[in-house]
């Protein structure tokens, strides 16, 4: 089987901004807990639903050994049925 590959990176940088009088770590990173528990799962569900709408493509999570809190790789595979063979 012949395979071609291309990597595309969509990077999210998370930040929280606090008022001047904030002392630090008082919120116990609740903003990050919200990202992990609510925002990220909803985002991934939307991404997968969108990608699955395209015929001939399959999509799955690929684990590269990093924690899912740091990285999630989505593998998108196109199956080409009618490719011409080299002579």
NORHU-V516236 format. One record per residue. N is the residue number from 1. PHI is phi in radians with two decimals (none if undefined). OMEGA is omega in whole degrees, 0 to 359 (* if undefined). D_CENTER is the distance of its C-alpha to the mean C-alpha in Angstrom with 2 decimals. Layout:
# NORHU-V516236
n phi omega d_center
N PHI OMEGA D_CENTER
N PHI OMEGA D_CENTER
This chain:
# NORHU-V516236
n phi omega d_center
1 none 177 26.94
2 -1.60 183 25.89
3 -2.36 171 22.29
4 -2.05 182 20.82
5 -2.38 175 17.45
6 -2.59 177 15.57
7 -1.83 176 12.59
8 -2.23 183 10.80
9 -1.97 172 8.99
10 -2.04 189 7.67
11 -1.83 175 8.47
12 -1.90 174 9.19
13 -1.93 184 12.58
14 -1.68 179 13.92
15 -2.46 171 17.69
16 -2.27 179 20.46
17 -1.95 184 23.89
18 -2.17 178 27.05
19 -1.17 183 30.67
20 -0.94 185 33.13
21 -1.36 180 34.80
22 -1.14 184 31.70
23 -1.58 180 32.53
24 1.79 177 29.09
25 1.07 178 27.17
26 -1.16 182 29.24
27 -1.55 180 26.34
28 0.95 179 24.92
29 1.01 179 21.48
30 -1.09 178 21.33
31 -1.12 178 19.00
32 -1.27 176 16.38
33 -1.10 177 17.23
34 -1.12 177 16.71
35 -1.03 184 13.14
36 -1.18 187 12.42
37 -1.54 188 14.73
38 -2.13 189 14.43
39 -1.20 183 12.05
40 -1.07 178 8.63
41 -1.07 179 9.80
42 -1.16 178 11.18
43 -1.08 180 8.31
44 -1.10 178 6.33
45 -1.06 179 9.89
46 -1.16 179 10.55
47 -1.08 181 7.91
48 -1.10 179 9.19
49 -1.07 180 12.64
50 -1.16 182 12.70
51 -1.16 181 11.81
52 -1.25 178 14.31
53 -1.33 186 16.98
54 -1.72 181 17.55
55 -1.03 177 20.31
56 1.52 179 20.28
57 -1.93 171 16.52
58 -2.08 184 14.87
59 -2.35 177 11.27
60 -2.74 176 10.25
61 -1.39 177 8.22
62 -2.04 181 9.90
63 -1.62 179 11.18
64 -1.88 177 12.56
65 1.58 178 14.52
66 -1.65 179 12.67
67 -1.14 181 12.46
68 -1.17 174 9.44
69 -1.34 181 10.75
70 -1.89 185 10.16
71 -2.76 171 7.21
72 -2.28 177 4.73
73 -1.74 178 5.46
74 -1.87 178 5.65
75 -1.66 179 9.37
76 -2.05 187 11.22
77 -2.08 177 14.92
78 -1.75 175 17.88
79 -1.67 181 21.16
80 -1.76 185 24.07
81 -1.55 190 27.25
82 -1.90 179 29.91
83 -1.33 178 29.49
84 -1.37 178 32.85
85 -1.46 174 33.92
86 -1.24 180 35.49
87 -1.46 * 39.24
